[in-house]
Amino acid sequence: MSYFGPLFTVLVLSVVIDQSNCQTCSAAQCPKSVFNPNLVLNPDKMCYDIGDGVTFACPGNLGGPPSNTCNGNGGPFQGWAIPPGTTCEVFNCTKPTTTDTALNFNPDKSVYDARETLIYSCDQGHSLTGVSQTVCDAQDTWNPATIPLCRISCDAPNIGNGGLTTVGPFTEGSTATVECDDGYGLASGSSSTITCQSDGTWDEVPQCYQNCNVTGVDSSDSATPTTISHGGTKTINCLSGYSYNQQTSLTLVCNNGNLDNTVPAQCYEDCDALSAPSNGGVSGGNLHGQTTTFTCNQGYVLNETASYTCNDGTWGIFGADVPTCYIPEMYTTTLSPETPRDSIRLVGGTSSFEGRVEVLHNGVWGTVCDDYWDVNDARVVCRQLGFTDAETALQNAFFGQGSGIIWLDDLHCSGSEPSLFQCSHSGYGLHNCGHNEDASVRCTDPAENVKLHCGSSSFQVDIPKQLIDGTHYPSDFYLSGDPYDQTCRGFDNGAMYISLNSSFAECGTHLNDTGTHILYENMVEINPSDGNSVVDFLGIEIPITCEYNSSEKLQTHFKTTNEVIRKKAKGSFEFDFAMYTDVTYTVRYYSYPVEMRLNEEMYFRAELLRSASNLEIHLRSCRATPSPDFNNAVVYEFIRAGCGINDSPVRVLTPNQPTQADFEITSFRFRADLSHPESQVWVHCEVVVCDNSDTNSECRQGCEQSRHRRSVEDPPLKVERIVQGPIVFKGEVKEETETFVKTGNEDGFRGFFTTTLSAVSLVMLIGLIVMGVTLRQVIRNSTMGGYQPIPNPSGTTTA
């Protein structure tokens, strides 16, 4: 009894009575009554033993855990493992009512369960306005209760060179704003706001047209550059006392980036008005380009020029004096052949055998009017002056206008007269001409009639046929070397010349490298079998020399210099200087500027084009400036005497061909440009052309030897530059700039640019420009720091 008394007491006190079902569950069991009465239990019984599990179902919306397990022995959850809080809401909602046939329901049914979500959408071509979904929140109660609308939508329009400032969707009545790209704008007077219409289209969509840039015009009210939108106008008014094209104002119209008229560089100064002479009159205007004409009354003639043209504030070339009108002395139309030779002269030409014809009469020099002026007249003039013949008769003051009196007009020569004064004319001082009609001639000059044309890799000699004695054929002439090589012999070149031509590597042409110039030398000779002379004035040999400056400065790419053809037998080499995408040198940039970032590698190649096979080139020096000016005060020199200097991040590469010079350099910008959103870097290089058979040439000395080989006594080399570009563009990468500065990395190339140039990201304009040859003293005795030759993978593999 002492053992079972306490146990019996515990069992009695632990009995639980289920009042609802009049069934008592033991302390070790779990009652059903604790669950929501709307739940459907499986299995369904009043008391669950320890370890029994039960799952829940709900004819409405089930909330909470879907199952529970009986652990028994009472506790806070009456023996259940988790709180018996599963709910069962039993209500529903009917489908919302709408007349919008484009509105879709998902899921689409007539009755929705408690807490069920309904999603709205629209047919294609429509946009949803309002809520996109709703929830059955209580019996026939949707939350939110508002039913959305489906409206016809407008697709974003495709606007060339522009777009919209807002992102759709766009529905009926929506508005959007059109914004054009940089350099483009809407047509003048167009609206930038567009509206979506009820049929799904936009009202009038404007187009983006390229703007027109108008440069400044000096001496006008538009001295600073301006921009005009498409269809817009700009009127340029010259300042008082100035004009352009005989007008005081000019109106420009922009048509998609093109102006309908040329923008003048300046307005020109007008001239003071001229008065009429005594016994005469004056007509015309005094604006720049206008002509004032003087006339005399009947019976009078002018003693000077009949008209003057205003040229930027000056009448004619030397100014103008009002002429006088006088009664002329009458002469016969035929004069004595004993007129002295010095009574005729040529003025204004570039040599003694050409110029404006002037005659001396009564101690006064005057000009000849070009009315009826032809080659027969010119032949008489040339022979009277001692030349063999005339090359051409020239009109319209070809060698400039004369001044003073016009002595002769309406000349008629047969060509056989010994003197111009043997030809008929209207009489001294009688004319109806102005000095803009002064007659000129070009006479045959035997001493200059052999012409030599020097190209970049070949030459041609032209010998006038009139200088040959008539007994020789073109093939009798040959270039030094093999007289029987047909390719080196003369050929018939039209009615006037016998010509010979050759490349610099053929027909016995000899190369002579003077150190400062490359000379190609040859000789025109004649087959001596018949004993006749070749040329009246040169005998049997014509030595020829084509001379080229051996030092050329290059400013990046991409338009090469033209061949220089001079009668004195000079020429120029033709170079290309370009930037490439990588070290393989297979893809080059054709459009500049090139956009770069800090620490990107840049690859450059200078190349001698269409040259003789016995030439090679060598990089002597390279520098960078913030402008196309080679002599800019801000300069960074990174190659000198063929060597990298100033610890520069440059590598001189081994090129594919001896006529190429390659180098690689890390991108940078100038410290002075740090505050500028737009910056430029221009690369300039100087190259040397050498004979590849000369082992002692500068091209063969390498970096160290070349530096010591050249001395300050060397003669200066000629360099002549042609500059093009640039196009300035914007670009900054602020985050990269800040990160780079904070790291403080001073290693290698990056450290150099951090301390010497700038620690910022780079938008770099590489202006690539071809150069000819100019005068410049070469910098010598340079330091050797930073010289790192490496092989070019696309070329040879030795440095």
C-alpha positions in Angstrom: 0.0 0.0 0.0 2.9 2.3 0.7 4.1 1.9 -2.9 0.9 2.3 -4.9 -0.8 5.1 -2.9 1.2 8.0 -4.4 1.0 6.5 -7.9 -2.7 6.2 -7.8 -3.0 9.7 -6.6 -1.0 11.0 -9.7 -3.1 9.0 -12.1 -6.3 10.3 -10.7 -5.2 14.0 -10.7 -4.0 13.7 -14.4 -7.3 12.7 -15.8 -8.6 15.2 -18.4 -12.2 15.3 -19.2 -13.2 16.3 -22.8 -16.4 18.2 -22.1 -17.4 18.6 -25.7 -17.4 15.0 -26.5 -18.0 13.6 -23.1 -14.8 11.5 -23.6 -12.0 11.7 -21.2 -8.3 11.6 -22.5 -5.6 10.4 -20.2 -2.7 12.4 -19.2 -0.6 10.5 -21.7 -3.0 11.3 -24.6 -3.5 14.5 -26.7 -7.0 15.9 -27.2 -8.6 16.8 -30.6 -10.5 19.6 -29.0 -7.6 22.0 -29.1 -7.7 22.4 -32.9 -9.9 24.7 -35.1 -13.3 23.1 -35.5 -13.3 23.9 -39.3 -10.2 21.7 -39.8 -10.5 18.2 -41.3 -8.1 15.9 -39.3 -6.6 12.7 -40.6 -6.9 10.4 -38.7 -9.8 11.9 -37.0 -10.3 10.8 -33.4 -11.0 12.3 -30.0 -7.7 11.3 -28.3 -4.4 10.7 -29.8 -1.8 8.4 -28.2 1.8 9.3 -27.8 3.5 9.2 -31.2 0.3 9.7 -33.2 0.5 12.2 -36.0 -2.3 14.1 -37.6 -2.6 16.1 -40.8 -4.9 19.0 -41.5 -7.1 19.9 -44.4 -9.4 22.9 -44.8 -12.4 23.5 -47.1 -11.3 27.1 -47.2 -8.0 28.7 -46.6 -5.5 26.7 -44.5 -3.2 28.7 -42.3 -0.3 27.5 -40.2 1.4 24.1 -39.9 -0.3 21.4 -42.0 0.3 18.7 -39.3 1.1 18.0 -35.7 2.4 15.1 -33.4 1.3 13.9 -30.0 4.0 13.8 -27.5 1.7 13.3 -24.5 2.2 14.1 -20.8 0.4 17.4 -20.9 2.6 20.5 -21.1 1.8 23.9 -22.4 0.3 22.5 -25.7 -1.7 19.7 -23.9 0.7 17.1 -25.2 1.0 18.3 -28.8 4.5 18.9 -30.2 3.8 22.4 -31.6 1.2 25.0 -30.7 -2.2 23.9 -32.1 -2.6 27.2 -34.0 -3.5 26.0 -37.5 -6.4 28.0 -38.9 -9.1 27.2 -41.4 -10.9 30.2 -43.0 -13.9 29.2 -44.9 -15.1 32.0 -47.3 -14.7 32.8 -51.0 -15.0 35.6 -53.5 -16.7 35.8 -56.9 -14.8 37.0 -60.0 -14.6 40.8 -60.3 -16.9 42.2 -62.9 -15.6 44.5 -65.7 -16.5 45.5 -69.3 -12.9 45.8 -70.4 -12.5 43.0 -72.9 -8.7 43.4 -73.1 -8.3 42.7 -69.3 -7.2 39.1 -68.5 -7.5 37.2 -65.1 -5.0 34.6 -63.9 -6.3 32.2 -62.7 -9.6 32.8 -64.6 -12.5 31.2 -62.7 -15.9 32.2 -61.3 -15.2 31.7 -57.6 -11.9 32.2 -55.7 -10.9 30.6 -52.4 -10.0 32.5 -49.2 -6.8 34.4 -49.5 -6.3 33.4 -53.1 -4.5 35.9 -55.3 -5.8 37.1 -58.7 -3.3 38.5 -61.2 -4.4 41.0 -63.9 -2.9 41.4 -67.4 -3.7 43.0 -70.7 -3.9 41.8 -74.3 -0.9 42.5 -76.5 -0.8 46.1 -77.7 -2.4 47.3 -74.4 -0.8 48.5 -71.2 -2.2 48.0 -67.7 -3.3 51.1 -65.8 -3.9 50.5 -62.1 -3.1 47.5 -59.7 -1.6 44.4 -61.2 -3.1 41.9 -58.6 -5.7 41.5 -55.8 -6.4 39.0 -52.9 -9.7 37.5 -51.6 -9.5 38.9 -48.1 -13.0 38.1 -46.8 -16.3 36.8 -48.1 -16.7 38.4 -51.5 -14.2 41.1 -50.5 -11.2 41.8 -52.8 -8.2 43.7 -51.5 -7.6 46.1 -53.3 -11.1 46.4 -54.7 -10.2 48.7 -57.6 -10.3 46.9 -61.0 -7.5 48.1 -63.4 -8.0 49.3 -67.0 -6.3 48.2 -70.2 -5.3 51.0 -72.5 -3.9 50.8 -76.0 0.0 51.3 -75.6 2.5 53.1 -77.8 5.9 51.6 -78.5 8.9 53.8 -77.9 9.6 55.5 -81.3 12.9 54.9 -83.0 14.6 58.2 -83.2 17.9 58.4 -85.2 20.7 60.2 -83.3 18.4 60.6 -80.3 15.9 59.0 -78.0 13.4 59.5 -75.1 14.3 60.8 -71.7 11.7 58.5 -70.0 11.1 54.8 -70.1 7.6 53.3 -70.9 5.2 51.8 -70.9 3.3 54.5 -72.7 -0.5 54.5 -72.9 -3.1 56.7 -74.4 -2.5 60.3 -73.2 1.0 59.6 -72.0 3.7 62.1 -73.0 7.4 61.7 -73.6 10.3 64.0 -74.3 12.7 63.6 -77.2 16.4 64.3 -76.6 19.0 64.4 -79.3 22.6 63.1 -79.1 25.5 65.5 -78.7 26.0 67.5 -81.9 22.4 67.0 -83.0 19.2 68.9 -82.4 15.6 69.1 -83.4 14.6 71.1 -86.4 14.2 74.8 -85.7 10.7 75.3 -84.2 10.0 71.6 -83.5 8.5 70.5 -80.2 10.4 67.9 -78.1 7.2 66.6 -76.4 5.2 63.8 -78.0 1.8 62.3 -77.0 0.5 58.7 -77.2 -2.8 58.7 -79.1 -5.8 56.4 -78.8 -4.9 54.3 -81.8 -1.5 53.4 -80.4 0.5 55.8 -82.4 2.4 59.0 -81.4 1.5 62.4 -82.7 4.2 64.0 -84.8 7.6 62.5 -83.8 10.4 65.0 -84.5 13.7 64.0 -86.0 17.2 64.7 -84.8 19.4 66.5 -87.3 23.0 67.3 -87.2 23.8 70.8 -86.1 25.9 73.2 -88.1 29.0 74.7 -86.6 29.8 78.2 -87.8 33.3 79.3 -87.4 34.1 82.8 -86.2 34.4 85.6 -88.8 36.9 88.3 -88.1 35.8 91.9 -88.5 32.1 91.0 -88.1 29.5 90.7 -85.4 30.1 86.9 -85.4 33.7 86.8 -84.4 33.1 83.8 -82.0 32.1 80.3 -83.3 28.3 79.5 -83.0 26.0 76.5 -83.6 22.9 76.5 -85.8 20.2 73.8 -85.5 18.6 72.2 -88.6 16.5 74.7 -90.5 17.9 77.6 -88.4 19.6 80.6 -89.9 22.5 82.8 -88.9 23.2 86.2 -90.3 26.7 87.5 -90.3 27.1 91.3 -90.5 30.4 92.8 -91.4 31.6 95.7 -89.3 31.2 99.2 -90.7 33.7 99.7 -93.5 34.1 95.9 -94.2 32.4 93.5 -96.6 32.6 90.0 -98.0 31.9 88.9 -101.6 30.8 92.5 -102.3 28.1 92.2 -99.6 28.0 93.6 -96.1 26.0 90.7 -94.7 25.6 87.0 -95.3 22.8 84.7 -94.1 23.5 81.0 -93.6 20.9 78.2 -93.4 21.6 74.9 -91.7 20.5 71.7 -93.5 21.3 68.6 -91.4 24.9 69.6 -90.7 25.5 71.4 -94.0 25.5 75.1 -94.5 24.0 76.5 -97.7 26.9 78.9 -98.1 30.6 79.1 -97.3 31.5 80.7 -94.1 34.2 83.4 -94.8 37.3 83.5 -92.7 36.9 87.3 -92.4 35.2 90.4 -93.7 37.6 92.5 -95.7 38.3 96.2 -95.5 36.6 98.3 -98.1 38.5 101.0 -100.1 38.1 104.7 -100.1 35.9 105.9 -102.9 37.8 107.2 -106.0 36.8 110.4 -107.7 36.4 110.9 -111.5 39.3 112.4 -113.5 39.0 115.8 -115.2 37.4 115.4 -118.6 36.2 111.9 -117.6 33.9 109.8 -115.3 34.0 107.0 -112.8 31.7 104.1 -112.1 31.6 101.0 -109.9 31.8 100.4 -106.2 34.4 100.5 -103.5 33.6 97.3 -101.5 36.2 94.5 -101.3 36.2 92.8 -104.7 34.4 95.6 -106.5 36.0 97.4 -109.4 36.0 101.1 -110.1 36.3 102.0 -113.8 37.5 105.3 -115.2 36.4 106.7 -118.6 37.3 109.8 -120.5 35.1 112.1 -122.5 35.1 111.8 -126.3 38.5 112.8 -127.8 40.4 112.1 -124.5 42.3 108.9 -123.4 43.5 107.8 -120.0 47.2 108.0 -119.2 47.0 105.1 -116.7 45.0 102.1 -115.7 41.3 102.2 -116.7 40.1 100.3 -113.6 41.1 99.2 -110.2 39.7 96.4 -108.0 39.5 96.8 -104.2 41.6 94.3 -102.4 41.2 94.4 -98.6 41.4 98.2 -98.3 43.8 98.7 -101.1 43.1 99.5 -104.8 44.9 97.0 -106.9 48.3 95.8 -105.7 50.0 99.1 -105.0 47.1 101.4 -104.5 45.5 103.7 -107.0 45.9 107.3 -108.2 43.1 109.0 -110.1 44.3 108.9 -113.8 44.2 111.9 -116.1 42.5 112.2 -119.4 44.5 113.7 -122.3 44.2 114.3 -126.0 46.4 111.6 -127.6 49.0 112.1 -130.4 48.1 110.0 -133.4 50.6 107.6 -134.9 50.7 105.4 -138.0 50.1 101.7 -137.4 53.6 100.6 -138.7 56.8 101.7 -137.0 60.4 101.5 -138.1 62.1 98.1 -137.7 65.1 99.9 -136.3 63.4 100.2 -132.9 66.1 99.3 -130.3 65.8 95.9 -128.5 65.6 97.5 -125.1 62.4 99.1 -126.0 60.6 95.9 -125.0 60.9 93.9 -121.7 59.3 91.1 -119.6 58.2 92.0 -116.1 56.9 89.9 -113.1 57.9 86.4 -114.2 59.9 83.9 -112.1 62.7 83.9 -114.7 64.1 86.0 -117.6 62.1 84.0 -120.2 58.6 84.9 -119.0 56.6 87.9 -117.8 54.3 90.7 -118.6 55.1 92.4 -121.9 56.0 96.1 -121.6 57.2 98.5 -124.3 59.1 101.8 -124.1 57.7 104.8 -126.0 58.7 108.4 -125.6 60.7 107.4 -122.6 57.7 105.9 -120.7 57.2 102.2 -120.2 53.6 100.9 -120.8 51.8 97.6 -121.2 50.1 95.8 -124.1 46.4 94.9 -124.1 45.6 91.2 -124.7 42.8 91.8 -127.2 43.6 89.4 -130.2 46.8 88.4 -128.3 48.0 84.9 -129.6 51.1 82.8 -130.0 52.1 84.6 -133.2 52.3 87.9 -131.2 54.3 86.0 -128.5 56.8 84.6 -131.0 57.6 88.1 -132.3 58.2 89.3 -128.7 60.4 86.3 -127.8 62.5 86.5 -130.9 62.9 90.2 -130.5 64.3 89.5 -127.0 66.7 86.9 -128.3 64.9 83.7 -127.5 64.4 80.9 -130.1 60.6 80.8 -129.9 57.6 81.3 -127.7 56.1 78.5 -125.6 52.8 80.2 -125.0 50.8 83.5 -125.1 49.2 84.4 -121.8 46.3 86.7 -121.1 44.4 88.4 -118.2 47.5 89.8 -116.5 48.9 86.3 -115.9 52.0 87.7 -114.3 50.2 90.5 -112.4 48.8 93.8 -113.5 51.0 96.6 -114.6 50.5 100.3 -113.9 50.6 103.5 -115.8 49.7 103.8 -119.5 48.6 101.0 -121.8 50.5 101.8 -125.0 49.3 99.1 -127.5 46.0 97.4 -128.2 44.5 95.3 -131.0 47.9 93.9 -132.1 48.0 91.6 -135.2 51.3 89.8 -135.9 51.8 87.1 -138.5 54.7 85.6 -136.4 57.4 86.4 -138.9 57.9 90.1 -138.0 61.4 90.9 -136.6 59.9 93.4 -134.1 56.6 93.9 -132.3 56.5 97.4 -133.7 56.3 95.9 -137.3 52.8 94.5 -136.3 49.6 96.5 -136.9 47.9 98.0 -133.9 45.4 100.7 -133.0 48.0 103.4 -132.2 49.9 104.4 -129.2 47.8 105.1 -126.2 44.5 104.2 -128.0 42.8 101.3 -126.2 39.6 100.1 -124.4 41.4 98.0 -121.8 42.3 97.9 -118.2 45.5 96.4 -116.7 43.6 93.3 -115.8 44.0 92.6 -119.6 47.8 93.0 -119.7 49.4 90.6 -122.2 52.2 88.2 -121.1 54.4 85.5 -122.7 56.5 82.5 -121.8 59.5 82.0 -124.1 61.4 78.8 -124.8 64.5 78.6 -122.6 67.0 76.0 -123.8 68.9 76.0 -120.6 65.9 74.9 -118.6 64.1 72.6 -121.0 65.5 69.3 -119.8 63.1 68.3 -117.0 63.8 65.9 -114.1 61.0 64.5 -112.0 62.0 62.9 -108.7 59.4 60.6 -107.0 59.6 58.6 -103.8 61.1 55.5 -105.5 61.7 56.4 -109.1 62.6 59.3 -111.5 61.9 60.5 -115.1 63.9 62.7 -117.4 62.1 64.6 -120.2 64.2 66.0 -123.1 62.5 68.4 -125.6 62.5 67.1 -129.1 63.2 70.6 -130.4 66.7 70.4 -128.8 67.6 67.3 -130.8 69.3 67.7 -134.1 66.7 65.4 -135.8 69.0 62.5 -136.6 68.4 60.5 -133.4 65.6 58.2 -132.3 64.2 58.0 -128.7 65.9 54.6 -128.3 69.3 56.2 -129.0 69.2 57.7 -125.4 69.9 55.5 -122.4 70.7 55.7 -118.7 74.1 54.7 -117.4 74.6 51.0 -117.0 73.8 48.6 -119.8 73.1 50.6 -123.0 71.3 47.5 -124.4 68.8 47.2 -121.6 65.5 48.2 -123.3 63.9 49.2 -120.0 66.6 51.9 -119.5 66.3 53.4 -123.0 64.3 56.5 -124.1 60.8 56.4 -125.4 58.6 58.8 -127.4 56.5 60.8 -124.9 54.1 62.7 -127.0 54.8 65.5 -129.5 57.2 67.5 -127.3 59.5 65.1 -125.3 61.7 62.1 -125.4 61.6 60.5 -121.9 63.6 58.0 -119.8 62.6 56.6 -116.4 63.7 54.1 -113.9 63.4 53.0 -110.3 66.2 54.0 -108.0 67.4 50.3 -107.9 67.8 49.9 -111.7 69.6 51.3 -114.7 72.9 51.9 -112.9 71.4 54.5 -110.5 73.9 55.1 -107.7 73.0 55.9 -104.1 75.2 58.4 -102.3 74.5 59.0 -98.5 76.0 62.2 -97.4 74.8 61.9 -93.8 72.3 64.7 -94.2 70.9 63.8 -97.6 70.3 60.8 -99.8 71.4 61.3 -103.4 70.4 59.1 -106.4 72.7 59.8 -109.3 72.6 58.7 -113.0 73.6 59.9 -116.4 71.7 60.2 -119.7 73.9 59.2 -122.6 73.5 58.6 -126.3 74.6 55.8 -128.5 77.7 57.3 -130.1 77.7 55.1 -133.2 76.7 57.9 -135.6 78.7 60.6 -134.0 75.8 63.1 -133.7 75.3 65.2 -130.6 72.5 64.5 -128.3 71.4 67.9 -127.1 72.3 71.3 -128.7 73.5 72.8 -125.4 74.6 69.8 -123.3 76.6 67.7 -125.6 76.5 63.9 -125.1 76.0 63.6 -121.4 73.2 64.9 -119.1 74.1 64.2 -115.4 71.0 63.9 -113.1 70.6 63.8 -109.4 67.6 63.3 -107.2 68.2 64.7 -103.7 66.3 63.7 -100.5 66.7 64.9 -97.0 67.7 61.9 -94.9 65.9 63.1 -91.7 62.2 63.3 -91.6 59.9 64.3 -88.7 56.7 62.5 -88.4 53.6 63.5 -86.5 51.4 60.4 -86.2 49.3 59.2 -89.1 47.4 59.2 -91.6 47.7 61.2 -94.7 51.1 60.9 -96.3 53.0 63.8 -98.0 52.7 64.0 -101.8 55.7 63.5 -104.0 57.8 66.7 -104.5 58.6 67.2 -108.1 61.1 70.0 -108.8 63.1 71.0 -111.8 66.2 71.1 -109.6 65.9 67.4 -109.1 64.8 67.3 -105.5 62.2 64.9 -104.0 60.8 63.7 -100.7 60.4 60.3 -99.1 56.8 59.2 -98.4 56.1 58.0 -94.9 53.2 56.6 -93.0 52.9 56.9 -89.2 50.0 55.0 -87.6 48.8 53.6 -84.3 47.9 49.9 -84.0 45.6 47.9 -81.7 48.3 45.5 -80.4 51.8 44.3 -80.7 51.0 42.1 -83.8 50.6 45.2 -85.9 47.8 43.7 -87.9 44.9 46.1 -87.2 45.5 49.8 -87.4 43.4 52.8 -86.3 42.0 54.8 -89.3 39.8 57.1 -87.3 41.1 59.6 -84.8 41.0 60.5 -81.9 41.6 57.1 -80.3 40.2 56.8 -76.8 42.6 55.2 -74.2 42.7 54.6 -70.5 45.7 55.0 -68.2 48.3 52.2 -68.4 47.0 50.8 -71.7 49.7 50.0 -74.2 49.9 52.0 -77.4 51.6 50.6 -80.5 53.1 52.9 -83.2 54.7 52.2 -86.5 56.6 54.6 -88.8 57.1 53.2 -92.3 58.9 54.4 -95.5 56.5 53.8 -98.4 57.3 52.9 -102.0 61.0 53.3 -101.5 64.0 51.8 -103.2 64.9 48.3 -101.9 68.3 49.5 -100.6 66.9 51.8 -97.9 66.1 51.4 -94.2 64.9 53.7 -91.5 65.7 54.3 -87.8 63.8 56.1 -85.0 66.0 59.0 -83.9 63.7 60.7 -81.5 60.0 60.9 -80.3 58.2 63.3 -78.1 54.6 64.1 -77.0 52.9 67.5 -76.7 49.4 68.5 -75.7 48.9 70.2 -79.2 49.9 69.6 -82.8 52.8 72.1 -82.3 56.1 70.2 -82.3 57.7 73.1 -80.4 54.9 73.4 -77.8 56.3 74.7 -74.4 54.9 71.6 -72.7 56.8 68.6 -74.1 57.6 65.1 -72.9 60.5 63.5 -74.8 60.6 59.7 -74.4 63.0 58.6 -77.2 66.3 60.4 -78.0 69.1 59.2 -80.3 67.2 55.9 -80.7 67.0 55.3 -76.9 64.3 55.5 -74.3 65.0 58.4 -71.9 63.6 59.9 -68.7 62.7 56.4 -67.4 60.0 56.4 -69.9 57.7 53.4 -70.3 58.7 52.8 -73.9 60.0 49.7 -75.8 61.6 50.0 -79.1 60.5 46.9 -81.1 62.1 44.9 -83.8 60.0 45.5 -86.9 58.9 43.2 -89.8 60.9 45.1 -92.5 64.0 47.4 -92.4 61.7 50.2 -93.8 59.6 50.0 -90.6 60.3 51.4 -87.1 58.0 50.2 -84.2 57.7 51.2 -80.6 55.3 50.6 -77.7 54.5 53.1 -74.9 52.1 53.2 -72.0 49.3 55.7 -72.2 49.5 58.9 -70.2 48.3 62.5 -70.0 49.9 65.8 -69.0 49.6 67.0 -65.5 48.5 70.4 -66.8 45.4 68.7 -68.2 44.2 67.2 -65.0 41.5 69.9 -64.5 40.4 69.8 -68.1 37.5 67.4 -69.2 39.1 67.4 -72.7 42.7 66.6 -73.2 45.0 65.9 -76.1 48.2 64.0 -76.6 50.1 64.3 -79.9 53.0 62.0 -80.7 55.8 63.3 -82.9 58.8 61.3 -84.2 61.9 61.9 -86.2 63.2 59.1 -88.4 66.4 58.8 -90.4 66.7 57.1 -93.8 69.9 55.2 -94.5 71.6 53.1 -97.2 71.1 49.5 -95.9 74.5 48.5 -97.3 76.3 51.1 -95.2 77.3 49.3 -92.0 78.5 52.6 -90.4 75.2 54.4 -90.9 73.2 55.7 -88.0 70.6 53.1 -88.7 73.1 50.4 -87.9 74.7 51.9 -84.8 72.1 50.9 -82.3 71.2 52.8 -79.2 74.6 53.2 -77.5 76.8 53.6 -80.5 74.4 56.0 -82.2 74.5 58.2 -79.1 78.3 58.5 -79.1 78.7 58.6 -82.9 76.9 61.9 -83.5 78.5 65.1 -82.4 77.3 68.7 -81.9 79.3 69.7 -85.0 77.0 67.6 -87.3 75.1 69.8 -89.8 71.5 70.5 -88.9 68.9 68.4 -90.7 65.9 69.8 -92.5 62.4 68.9 -91.3 59.1 70.1 -92.7 55.8 69.4 -91.0 52.3 69.2 -92.2 49.7 69.2 -89.4 46.1 68.0 -89.5 43.4 67.5 -86.8 42.5 67.1 -84.1 39.0 66.3 -83.1 38.6 66.9 -79.4 36.5 64.5 -77.4 35.5 64.0 -73.8 35.9 61.2 -71.3 36.9 60.7 -67.7 36.8 57.7 -65.3 36.7 59.3 -61.9 36.5 56.1 -59.8 39.5 54.6 -61.5 41.4 57.9 -60.9 40.7 57.9 -57.2 41.6 54.3 -56.8 44.9 54.7 -58.6 45.9 57.7 -56.5 45.1 55.9 -53.2 47.1 52.8 -54.0 50.3 54.9 -54.3 51.7 52.2 -56.6 55.2 53.5 -57.6 56.4 50.4 -59.3 57.4 50.2 -63.0 55.7 52.2 -65.7 52.7 53.0 -63.5 54.8 54.6 -60.8 56.5 56.8 -63.4 53.2 58.2 -64.7 51.9 58.8 -61.1 54.9 61.0 -60.2 55.8 62.5 -63.5 52.7 63.0 -65.6 49.4 62.3 -63.7 47.7 59.5 -61.8 44.4 59.7 -63.5 42.5 57.7 -66.1 43.1 58.9 -69.7 41.0 59.9 -72.6 43.7 60.4 -75.1 43.6 62.0 -78.5 46.4 60.6 -80.6 46.7 63.0 -83.5 48.5 61.1 -86.2 50.1 63.4 -88.8 52.5 62.9 -91.7 55.5 65.2 -91.8 57.9 66.2 -94.5 61.4 67.6 -93.8 62.2 70.9 -91.6 65.3 72.5 -90.1 66.1 71.3 -86.6 69.3 70.6 -84.6 69.2 67.0 -83.5 69.5 66.5 -79.7 72.6 64.5 -78.9 74.4 62.9 -75.9 71.1 61.6 -74.5 70.7 59.4 -71.4 70.1 55.7 -72.0 67.6 55.0 -69.2 64.4 53.2 -70.1 65.6 51.6 -73.4 64.1 48.1 -73.6 64.2 46.6 -77.1 61.9 43.5 -77.4 61.1 41.4 -80.5 57.9 42.0 -82.4 55.9 38.8 -82.6 54.8 39.6 -86.1 58.4 40.3 -87.3 61.8 39.0 -86.6 62.6 37.5 -83.2 65.9 39.3 -82.5 66.2 42.7 -80.8 
